[in-house]
Amino acid sequence: MKITLVLILLAGFLISNSKVFSQDPNFQIYLCIGQSNMEGAARAELQDSTVNPRFQVMEAINCDNLNRKMGNWYPAVPPLCRCKTNLGPTDYFGRTMVANLPEKVKVGVIVVAIGGCKIELFDKDNYATYTETAPGWMKGMIKEYDGNPYGRLVEMAKLAQKDGVIKGILLHQGESNSNDTLWTRKVKGVYDNLMKDLNLDPKNVPLLAGETVNADQQGICAGMNTIIATLPKTLPNSNVISSAGCADGPDNLHFSAAGYRELGKRYAEKMLSLLGLKN
């Protein structure tokens, strides 16, 4: 009788923890958050229309126009954020990663970003208060994540953890927090919550933060880069990705397609170096 009970309990344990055994250590997953430059603001071009199938995106909302369903993996052909966004840095982050990782390794991204938002939108405790003051056009985008982009990111990340291993977080945000000296502390709060909610070890999950359009491109928010540069002082496991020389669009706020390709490549180069690899 005791042996039978033990076997039943063991079977239940194995079933309830089956996700642990189904994880593929060769499936690297990256969480990507931010505002419009992370969404992608440049029209994709013909060269962007094909992608190595080892680079995948988990759709974070239902996109009938793309034949994508929330929570499923797809080849990472842009757009990678919502249904009608454009080319962004994540596109060439993933492409550069798979080009330089062993053939057996896949890369998956989950992109949750809202144009124009402050970092406060990803504060799990205060996002609702921030949303109340957001302009109507932004509320529509927030609603696509059921009103809680951070919550949707965590929901999708937990699904992704059944398939692979979260290896890093990519951030591109700051334009709407220009001159906010508390920004680094707020970013750390978001990072810390992700580590806790997803049961991640900070030592193994770096954060990569990209600069806004650089002063060498007459970026109208380039002054924020002096604050972004200090992020590693507040969040030691963070790395700043330079935007110097990355071409921008006519508004001097968003990158051009060429600029996104270069910036995404730089995110990947840093991540590859953190993994102990050279590209």
Kinemage of the C-alpha trace (Angstrom):
@kinemage 1
@onewidth
@group {chain A} dominant
@subgroup {mainchain}
@vectorlist {calphas} color= white
{ca met a 1} P 0.000 0.000 0.000
{ca lys a 2} L 2.787 2.379 0.913
{ca ile a 3} L 4.667 1.545 -2.285
{ca thr a 4} L 1.544 2.236 -4.361
{ca leu a 5} L 1.051 5.595 -2.644
{ca val a 6} L 4.680 6.534 -3.268
{ca leu a 7} L 4.348 5.647 -6.950
{ca ile a 8} L 1.191 7.729 -7.268
{ca leu a 9} L 2.848 10.717 -5.626
{ca leu a 10} L 5.927 10.328 -7.813
{ca ala a 11} L 3.824 10.159 -10.954
{ca gly a 12} L 1.971 13.298 -9.906
{ca phe a 13} L 5.255 15.095 -9.257
{ca leu a 14} L 6.625 14.164 -12.677
{ca ile a 15} L 3.454 15.276 -14.431
{ca ser a 16} L 3.250 18.588 -12.578
{ca asn a 17} L 6.893 19.277 -13.281
{ca ser a 18} L 6.956 17.999 -16.861
{ca lys a 19} L 7.713 21.494 -18.143
{ca val a 20} L 11.119 21.297 -16.489
{ca phe a 21} L 12.004 18.250 -18.563
{ca ser a 22} L 10.569 19.702 -21.796
{ca gln a 23} L 12.759 22.809 -21.755
{ca asp a 24} L 15.279 22.903 -24.588
{ca pro a 25} L 18.553 24.419 -23.324
{ca asn a 26} L 19.402 25.202 -26.949
{ca phe a 27} L 16.357 27.450 -27.331
{ca gln a 28} L 17.446 30.891 -26.121
{ca ile a 29} L 14.610 33.292 -25.308
{ca tyr a 30} L 14.854 37.066 -24.998
{ca leu a 31} L 12.243 39.455 -23.585
{ca cys a 32} L 12.075 42.789 -25.413
{ca ile a 33} L 10.339 45.822 -23.903
{ca gly a 34} L 10.130 49.554 -24.482
{ca gln a 35} L 8.365 52.209 -26.490
{ca ser a 36} L 8.134 53.062 -30.202
{ca asn a 37} L 11.752 52.342 -31.139
{ca met a 38} L 11.355 48.864 -29.678
{ca glu a 39} L 8.034 48.449 -31.491
{ca gly a 40} L 9.791 49.311 -34.729
{ca ala a 41} L 9.046 52.492 -36.631
{ca ala a 42} L 10.719 51.892 -40.021
{ca arg a 43} L 8.994 50.206 -42.917
{ca ala a 44} L 10.465 46.754 -43.550
{ca glu a 45} L 12.146 46.324 -46.917
{ca leu a 46} L 12.527 43.381 -49.296
{ca gln a 47} L 15.770 42.279 -47.629
{ca asp a 48} L 13.864 41.892 -44.351
{ca ser a 49} L 11.211 39.553 -45.737
{ca thr a 50} L 13.082 36.278 -45.264
{ca val a 51} L 14.510 34.913 -42.039
{ca asn a 52} L 16.343 31.853 -40.772
{ca pro a 53} L 13.678 29.559 -39.217
{ca arg a 54} L 15.931 29.203 -36.157
{ca phe a 55} L 14.850 32.758 -35.270
{ca gln a 56} L 11.315 32.715 -33.853
{ca val a 57} L 8.862 35.182 -32.336
{ca met a 58} L 6.131 34.378 -29.831
{ca glu a 59} L 3.118 36.497 -30.705
{ca ala a 60} L 1.899 38.427 -27.662
{ca ile a 61} L -1.545 39.269 -29.094
{ca asn a 62} L -3.836 37.736 -31.689
{ca cys a 63} L -2.999 39.002 -35.195
{ca asp a 64} L -5.515 37.783 -37.767
{ca asn a 65} L -3.822 39.814 -40.509
{ca leu a 66} L -0.623 37.833 -39.915
{ca asn a 67} L -2.317 34.500 -39.212
{ca arg a 68} L -0.685 34.495 -35.787
{ca lys a 69} L -2.248 33.498 -32.482
{ca met a 70} L -1.180 34.724 -29.072
{ca gly a 71} L 1.206 32.394 -27.296
{ca asn a 72} L 2.430 30.569 -30.400
{ca trp a 73} L 5.862 30.624 -32.041
{ca tyr a 74} L 6.360 31.777 -35.638
{ca pro a 75} L 9.298 32.506 -37.950
{ca ala a 76} L 10.444 36.006 -36.980
{ca val a 77} L 9.409 37.893 -40.098
{ca pro a 78} L 8.520 41.522 -39.219
{ca pro a 79} L 6.468 42.856 -37.576
{ca leu a 80} L 7.612 41.287 -34.304
{ca cys a 81} L 5.640 43.475 -31.901
{ca arg a 82} L 1.940 43.990 -32.638
{ca cys a 83} L 0.016 43.270 -35.813
{ca lys a 84} L 0.790 46.495 -37.682
{ca thr a 85} L 4.106 47.666 -36.258
{ca asn a 86} L 7.275 47.794 -38.339
{ca leu a 87} L 10.969 46.899 -38.425
{ca gly a 88} L 12.807 47.381 -35.127
{ca pro a 89} L 16.073 46.472 -33.399
{ca thr a 90} L 14.852 43.029 -32.349
{ca asp a 91} L 14.736 41.914 -35.991
{ca tyr a 92} L 18.461 42.127 -36.517
{ca phe a 93} L 19.294 41.184 -32.967
{ca gly a 94} L 17.818 37.765 -33.626
{ca arg a 95} L 19.234 37.431 -37.132
{ca thr a 96} L 22.720 38.267 -35.921
{ca met a 97} L 22.406 35.878 -33.000
{ca val a 98} L 21.453 32.829 -35.072
{ca ala a 99} L 24.127 33.683 -37.641
{ca asn a 100} L 26.775 33.396 -34.931
{ca leu a 101} L 25.417 30.649 -32.671
{ca pro a 102} L 25.843 26.923 -33.325
{ca glu a 103} L 23.330 25.417 -35.770
{ca lys a 104} L 21.638 23.508 -32.955
{ca val a 105} L 20.722 26.740 -31.137
{ca lys a 106} L 17.455 28.581 -31.772
{ca val a 107} L 16.572 32.123 -30.686
{ca gly a 108} L 13.098 33.249 -29.682
{ca val a 109} L 11.898 36.760 -28.833
{ca ile a 110} L 8.818 38.160 -27.144
{ca val a 111} L 8.296 41.849 -27.908
{ca val a 112} L 5.933 43.941 -25.778
{ca ala a 113} L 6.264 47.661 -26.440
{ca ile a 114} L 3.981 50.698 -26.519
{ca gly a 115} L 4.814 53.813 -28.539
{ca gly a 116} L 5.152 56.935 -26.435
{ca cys a 117} L 4.970 55.197 -23.068
{ca lys a 118} L 7.031 55.984 -20.017
{ca ile a 119} L 8.830 53.208 -18.168
{ca glu a 120} L 6.067 53.522 -15.559
{ca leu a 121} L 3.770 51.505 -17.838
{ca phe a 122} L 5.863 48.426 -16.986
{ca asp a 123} L 5.623 49.036 -13.231
{ca lys a 124} L 3.487 46.081 -12.115
{ca asp a 125} L 2.167 47.948 -9.085
{ca asn a 126} L 1.421 51.350 -10.628
{ca tyr a 127} L 0.709 50.732 -14.323
{ca ala a 128} L -3.043 51.285 -13.880
{ca thr a 129} L -2.507 54.751 -12.446
{ca tyr a 130} L -0.214 55.629 -15.342
{ca thr a 131} L -2.678 54.267 -17.894
{ca glu a 132} L -5.438 56.518 -16.533
{ca thr a 133} L -3.406 59.566 -17.555
{ca ala a 134} L -2.290 58.190 -20.938
{ca pro a 135} L -3.614 59.803 -24.145
{ca gly a 136} L -6.449 58.060 -25.948
{ca trp a 137} L -4.298 56.841 -28.839
{ca met a 138} L -1.990 55.082 -26.400
{ca lys a 139} L -4.829 53.525 -24.439
{ca gly a 140} L -5.887 51.705 -27.587
{ca met a 141} L -2.501 50.020 -27.839
{ca ile a 142} L -2.459 49.216 -24.130
{ca lys a 143} L -5.895 47.625 -24.481
{ca glu a 144} L -4.439 45.120 -26.969
{ca tyr a 145} L -2.540 43.682 -23.985
{ca asp a 146} L -5.751 43.588 -21.918
{ca gly a 147} L -4.656 46.814 -20.253
{ca asn a 148} L -1.504 45.360 -18.689
{ca pro a 149} L 1.555 45.062 -20.981
{ca tyr a 150} L 3.784 43.898 -18.119
{ca gly a 151} L 1.297 41.205 -17.149
{ca arg a 152} L 1.049 40.012 -20.745
{ca leu a 153} L 4.839 39.862 -21.026
{ca val a 154} L 5.046 37.687 -17.912
{ca glu a 155} L 2.209 35.488 -19.164
{ca met a 156} L 3.957 34.907 -22.492
{ca ala a 157} L 7.350 34.462 -20.841
{ca lys a 158} L 5.990 31.702 -18.615
{ca leu a 159} L 4.689 29.907 -21.696
{ca ala a 160} L 8.049 30.358 -23.388
{ca gln a 161} L 9.845 28.883 -20.385
{ca lys a 162} L 8.144 25.575 -21.169
{ca asp a 163} L 10.043 25.537 -24.460
{ca gly a 164} L 13.379 27.172 -23.735
{ca val a 165} L 15.487 29.255 -21.388
{ca ile a 166} L 15.278 33.021 -20.892
{ca lys a 167} L 18.792 34.338 -21.466
{ca gly a 168} L 18.372 38.112 -21.464
{ca ile a 169} L 16.183 41.209 -21.574
{ca leu a 170} L 16.380 43.882 -24.264
{ca leu a 171} L 15.176 47.391 -23.432
{ca his a 172} L 14.741 50.408 -25.668
{ca gln a 173} L 12.930 53.133 -23.799
{ca gly a 174} L 13.691 56.577 -22.462
{ca glu a 175} L 12.442 59.143 -24.948
{ca ser a 176} L 9.296 59.694 -22.868
{ca asn a 177} L 11.357 59.849 -19.669
{ca ser a 178} L 13.825 62.448 -20.930
{ca asn a 179} L 15.666 64.208 -18.095
{ca asp a 180} L 14.156 61.793 -15.555
{ca thr a 181} L 16.995 61.168 -13.118
{ca leu a 182} L 14.947 58.409 -11.432
{ca trp a 183} L 14.734 56.435 -14.678
{ca thr a 184} L 17.551 54.063 -13.763
{ca arg a 185} L 15.862 53.203 -10.474
{ca lys a 186} L 12.548 52.624 -12.252
{ca val a 187} L 14.201 50.317 -14.800
{ca lys a 188} L 15.768 48.348 -11.966
{ca gly a 189} L 12.324 47.957 -10.422
{ca val a 190} L 10.942 46.465 -13.632
{ca tyr a 191} L 13.951 44.171 -13.956
{ca asp a 192} L 13.742 43.006 -10.352
{ca asn a 193} L 10.041 42.210 -10.739
{ca leu a 194} L 10.728 40.152 -13.867
{ca met a 195} L 13.417 38.194 -12.053
{ca lys a 196} L 11.000 37.433 -9.213
{ca asp a 197} L 7.889 36.738 -11.295
{ca leu a 198} L 9.740 34.421 -13.686
{ca asn a 199} L 11.965 32.799 -11.064
{ca leu a 200} L 15.131 33.930 -12.844
{ca asp a 201} L 18.633 34.335 -11.479
{ca pro a 202} L 19.905 37.888 -12.178
{ca lys a 203} L 23.434 36.527 -12.530
{ca asn a 204} L 22.316 34.651 -15.626
{ca val a 205} L 19.972 37.200 -17.223
{ca pro a 206} L 21.603 40.470 -18.296
{ca leu a 207} L 19.660 43.526 -19.375
{ca leu a 208} L 20.747 45.303 -22.561
{ca ala a 209} L 19.585 48.926 -22.848
{ca gly a 210} L 19.891 50.794 -26.133
{ca glu a 211} L 20.610 54.488 -26.417
{ca thr a 212} L 18.092 56.839 -27.993
{ca val a 213} L 18.912 58.398 -31.387
{ca asn a 214} L 22.401 59.789 -30.932
{ca ala a 215} L 23.496 63.422 -30.949
{ca asp a 216} L 25.530 62.680 -34.073
{ca gln a 217} L 22.172 62.189 -35.849
{ca gln a 218} L 20.659 65.296 -34.215
{ca gly a 219} L 18.514 63.086 -32.020
{ca ile a 220} L 15.946 65.218 -30.222
{ca cys a 221} L 16.148 63.013 -27.103
{ca ala a 222} L 19.908 62.449 -27.260
{ca gly a 223} L 20.331 64.123 -23.874
{ca met a 224} L 18.680 61.074 -22.298
{ca asn a 225} L 21.743 59.042 -23.231
{ca thr a 226} L 23.701 60.620 -20.397
{ca ile a 227} L 21.175 59.118 -17.958
{ca ile a 228} L 21.057 55.765 -19.767
{ca ala a 229} L 24.846 55.628 -19.485
{ca thr a 230} L 24.557 55.502 -15.695
{ca leu a 231} L 22.241 52.475 -15.633
{ca pro a 232} L 25.020 49.962 -14.765
{ca lys a 233} L 25.652 51.899 -11.546
{ca thr a 234} L 22.094 51.142 -10.399
{ca leu a 235} L 21.681 47.799 -12.144
{ca pro a 236} L 25.077 46.063 -12.260
{ca asn a 237} L 23.862 43.329 -14.609
{ca ser a 238} L 23.002 45.847 -17.331
{ca asn a 239} L 24.818 46.897 -20.479
{ca val a 240} L 24.369 50.048 -22.564
{ca ile a 241} L 24.208 49.647 -26.346
{ca ser a 242} L 25.589 52.644 -28.236
{ca ser a 243} L 23.501 54.251 -30.964
{ca ala a 244} L 26.407 56.334 -32.316
{ca gly a 245} L 26.321 56.303 -36.090
{ca cys a 246} L 22.959 54.509 -36.297
{ca ala a 247} L 20.997 56.359 -38.962
{ca asp a 248} L 17.698 57.912 -37.983
{ca gly a 249} L 14.518 58.920 -39.755
{ca pro a 250} L 13.351 62.429 -40.666
{ca asp a 251} L 11.789 63.032 -37.225
{ca asn a 252} L 15.177 62.649 -35.441
{ca leu a 253} L 13.347 60.500 -32.889
{ca his a 254} L 13.119 57.109 -34.569
{ca phe a 255} L 15.795 55.140 -36.369
{ca ser a 256} L 15.674 54.360 -40.070
{ca ala a 257} L 15.582 50.758 -41.301
{ca ala a 258} L 19.370 50.857 -41.700
{ca gly a 259} L 19.691 52.305 -38.210
{ca tyr a 260} L 17.570 49.539 -36.692
{ca arg a 261} L 19.608 46.884 -38.467
{ca glu a 262} L 22.838 48.286 -37.063
{ca leu a 263} L 21.441 48.829 -33.570
{ca gly a 264} L 20.010 45.311 -33.481
{ca lys a 265} L 23.368 43.934 -34.565
{ca arg a 266} L 25.017 45.783 -31.671
{ca tyr a 267} L 22.588 44.303 -29.154
{ca ala a 268} L 23.523 40.877 -30.503
{ca glu a 269} L 27.250 41.539 -30.456
{ca lys a 270} L 27.052 42.447 -26.787
{ca met a 271} L 24.899 39.415 -25.962
{ca leu a 272} L 27.230 37.090 -27.836
{ca ser a 273} L 30.179 38.479 -25.887
{ca leu a 274} L 28.304 37.933 -22.622
{ca leu a 275} L 27.731 34.341 -23.703
{ca gly a 276} L 31.461 34.006 -24.203
{ca leu a 277} L 31.193 33.961 -27.984
{ca lys a 278} L 32.684 36.177 -30.663
{ca asn a 279} L 30.896 37.079 -33.862
